[in-house]
Amino acid sequence: ADGIYGPPQAADGAVMVRADLDVVRELAAHGVLATSLGADLAASNGDLAAVRLLREYGVHCTSEGADQALASGFLEVVRDLEAHGILPTQRNPRA
């Protein structure tokens, strides 16, 4: 049977710089899901759409992603993560 196969790192790569959400969806449709590293990368890049999409697939950020989003000033991402129980461990350096 034809299909898409690969390690989770392939899906993490799809969200590294600016998430290609179509690629993320296609990989997920074939059972290749990103890891929390991919979700953290999306958060650190301020890519709220990717963070939310990965959450739909059960892939969640860690406090590291929340810390990186906070340090970069992506407060909308931080608020979204906090609403889902993922809290930054650092204080806002811009406050």
N, C-alpha and C positions, 0 to 999 in steps of 0.2 A: 504494500500500500504506500502511496505517495504521502509525504508529510514533511513537516519541519521538525528537525531534531536539533538539540543543542543543549549546552549546559546553561544554568541560570545566568552565568556571566555574560552570555550573548544577549539576554534580555536587559541586564544591567547596562550594557553598552548602548542599548537603544535609548536610554534616558540620560546618558552621561553629560553631554553638553547642553543640548536642548532637545527634549524628548520628542521623538517621532512617534506620536501616539498611535498612528496606524500600524507601525511595526510592533509596538508593544501589544496592541490588540491581536494582531496576527499571530505573534508568538504565543500569547496566552491561549488563543483558540486551539493551539497545538500542544498545550500543556507545558510550555516553556515560560516560566514566570521569573520575573526579576526577584532579587533578594532585598533585604532591608538596606543593603548598600546602595542599590539603585534608587530606592525611595529617598534615602538620605542625600544622594547626589541631586535628585530632583528638587528637594527642599533647599539645598544649599545654592541652587541656581534660581530659586524663586519661582519654580515652575509648579504653581498650584494645581493646574489641570492634571499634570502627571502625578502629583502626590495623590490627588483624589482618585484618578483612574487606577493607580496601583492599589489603593485601599479597597476599591471595588473587587479586586482580585485577591484580597486578603494579604497584601504585602504592605507592611507598615514601616513608617520611619521610626528611628530611635531618638533618644534625647540628643545624640550627636547631630542628627539632621536638624533638629530644632535649634541647637546651639549655633550651627553654621548659618541657618536662615536668619537667626537673630543678629549674629555678628555682621551679616551682610545687609541688614536693614529690611529684610523681607517680612514685615510685620503681619501682612495678611496671611502668609504661610504659617507664621508662628501662632497666630490666633486660631487658625484652622486646626493645627496640630494640638494646641492646648484644649480645644473643644472635644478632641478625641482622646484626651488623657495623656498626650505626649508632651512633656514639659521640658523646656530648656533647663540645663543645670547652671548655666552662666547668667550673669546679669547683662542687661542691655548696655553695651559700651557707648551707645549713642545717647543714652539718657542723661 
